[in-house]
Amino acid sequence: LAPWTASYPLCGAHFAAAGLEPARNFWNAVFDFTPHPRGLCNWSIVPFHECECLVLAFEHGAEEGGDGSQDVPPDNPTALLSHELLSVAPLRSGEHAGHALPGLVQVAPKPPAAP
């Protein structure tokens, strides 16, 4: 598991239209509805060196009837990927997070090793 790292044209506008707040990112606040029978964590955080930052760009070249002047550069409204971001403690939403469900003990993974 790792935070959103993709960039594409109008990504920031799409986040805004969807009501997503990039600074309020719950990427690592996982509630595991199927706890491991031996109390282990069922998920892990991907080490920094294994993460990928994806970039999608659309180009309108002359062969498509365009001159490239309407190209919109890729953007990403979230924080840049770093080891520190991968190691940060999960945010608390202040909303119900399943904590009242009996027998579902939550186990968080260890932070990834430093690069």
Secondary structure, 3 states (H helix, E strand, C coil): CCCCCCEEECHHHHHHHCCCCCCCCCCCCCCCCCCCCCCCCCCCCCCHHHCCCCECCCCCCHHHCCCCCCCCCEECCCCCCCHHHHHCCCCCCCCCCCCCCCCCCCCCCCCCCCC
